[in-house]
Amino acid sequence: MNSEAILAIGGVVGTLSKFLMMMTGLQGRWTTLLAVFVTTAVFAVWGYSHEDFTRASTWPYFMAWSETLMIAAGSFHTIEEAQKKMAERR
């Protein structure tokens, strides 16, 4: 999986994430679950369209999925919220 594909998927995930956040008004821990769902759904569609999933490509797919999940989490401001909660606990 090349970097262009990761960026293309990340763009779609970021756009869908922002759109869903705006439409649903979700906040807190639900945004994390929605980010995981959006990332997994977009990745599944992309993977299905390429039909090249093999055992040897599992690790690159996982790494690309995790990178794309970070893009979605950033779109939902999940990372900033988690940092604030951790600071409150200290």
C-alpha positions, 0 to 999 in steps of 0.5 A: 500500500503506497503513500498516495493510497493512504493520503487518499483514504485519509482525505475521505475519512477526514471529510466524512468525519467532519461531516458526521461530526457536524451532522450528529453533534457527537462529543466525548467518547462517542467520537472515538467510536465513530472515528473507528467506524468511519475508518474501518468502513472506508478502508473496507471499501478501498480494500474491496475495490483493490482485491489484493488482500493477502497474508503478506499484505496484512501488516501494511494494511494494518499500518495504513489503517492505524495512520488513517484512524489517527487522521479521523481522530484528529478530525474529531479532536479526540486526541486533544480531548484525551490529553485534557482528560489525562491532565485532569486526572493528574 
